[in-house]
Amino acid sequence: MTHRPFAAWPPDDLIHALTDRGVRPGQARSAVRTLAAAFHRDGRPWPDVLALAPKTVAPHLAQLCLPDRPLTLAEDHAAADGTRKLVFCTFDALRIEAVLIPADSGRRTTLCVSSQAGCGRACPFCETGRSGLQRNLGADEIVAQLRGAWALWQACRGTRPPIGNLVFMGMGEPLDNLAEVLDAIAVVTHDLAWGLSARRVTVSTVGVVSQLPAFFAGTRAELALSLHAADDAKRGRLVPANRRWGVAALKQALQEHLPPGRDVFVEVALFAGVNDGPEDADALLVWLQGLPVRVNLLPANPGPDPTLVAPDADTVRRFQKRLLDAGIRAMVRHPHGRDVGGACGQLAGKRLGDPA
Ligand code: SF4
């Protein structure tokens, strides 16, 4: 039998677990609806929430649901552009980070969450990669980042649009922790919990090919593939995982497993003199042929390797134009929260001002 914190239970799974124990389906659904509303959006602690359950259901919930693992907000850094980097402390004293990003258009706030404490993929431009993997986060700890951010958002709700986008682009490689990530997505997209649209949830990966079939089968959330270069030698320098799954294997996996009607974001972080030339754009165009994609170009943020820096704006524009001229949807994404170390590749789990 499965026992897990309430926050980690996809509502449908918990309803099934209750009905397996003899609770009537309507009563199980009603109880989960009541408890989920109190727990997720109202932010009430689990013992208080459990007290709301009908007497016939509460003993089953008490057995199925383990006590919550607390996630404590340790730091909240506001950047000049309105981005907020949130540092949470786990029950075992690990530091993980999430980033609240105000919408450029003013329509939706985006929350970037971590899926692991640290990361084992060691991309040289990324602060998280320097620390190595500490451990996977549970689905409850992923959902708890949304709970914590939601509480902060409520405190300033008059001035900010609600959190409507969730991106797994914080610490960790989500496909290395796929089961917990899929459960977290099932919670945040369920009407009884957070009710986010799956199309508003994006999971970023370096391309763990062995997990792509399970990802596409398990969720309708968007996939963002951190390609960065379409040439194995160049990509291997930027993404060590490329030694295991080269660009040809990545493309083949997408061709074989991407469900009909879905597309993927292809992320290209641009580094001056490394992957920003016309020949790099042309290699990318060849790789993209036949794939339903949208390309995001991300001028690099300052990271741990001082030789990996962003190109100038003209170079970025030329790269984008080459893609646009070939009919590829390509957007330049500008960084958020750089001044508080909250932009892509900058999440280190350290205190600001700590030595590198
Ligand atoms: S870029 Fe992503 S996969 Fe690479 S080390 Fe950083 S967190 Fe891990």
Residues whose N, C-alpha, C, O or C-beta is under 5 A from the ligand:
A	BS01	SF4	C119 R121 A122 C123 C126 T128 G129 G170 M171 G172 E173 V206
